[in-house]
């Protein structure tokens, strides 16, 4: 049975949506607060999300953004706002569909079924999933070459990404600067291992809450660097 989370602050609308979806065989949960809805969406396993835009706590746009950074689960956005700019923004953040209120419950059910069927075909099509490394709030998507810290995407240069990924794939191993230079830069640069120090500093600035006490890449004085598990 597919499990659906509705994040909608108008309880009468949420209950109506729930009734129709349950009659169609779905298991449905409701959250009326955006912040609680976001927490559940990130931590629990649902097969589809239905998000209102205007919510207390955290709005639907932000929920969509954070969920899409972590999951490929279908997202349907629902709003009384008819402006194209909101639809464009929602779809741009990764929503799969945008439904304008008022709408018929049967239309909602039809769209939910269509998106679930499409997602199941995609999952079952044999397409390989992205290769992901996740450690304490850090997410490295090796396939898409994207990095997220607590759901927020950070921009990395090619070498910063390669260096971070190499260290994260070899946790608790101490590498000297020479070893890292040979592994990441190979023959592209000529002998200046100080570039390793510079890149470690830039990576820490993007990942660490406190660069003086790094939680990911630590300095082993007189030796090199180690990624902490």
Beta strands, then each sheet from edge to edge (+ up, - down):
strand 1: 3-7
strand 2: 27-31
strand 3: 48-52
strand 4: 74-79
strand 5: 97-100
strand 6: 132-135
strand 7: 138-141
strand 8: 146-149
strand 9: 152-154
strand 10: 175-176
strand 11: 217-220
strand 12: 224-227
sheet 1: 2+ 1+ 3+ 4+ 5+
sheet 2: 6+ 7- 8+ 9-
sheet 3: 10+ 12- 11+
end
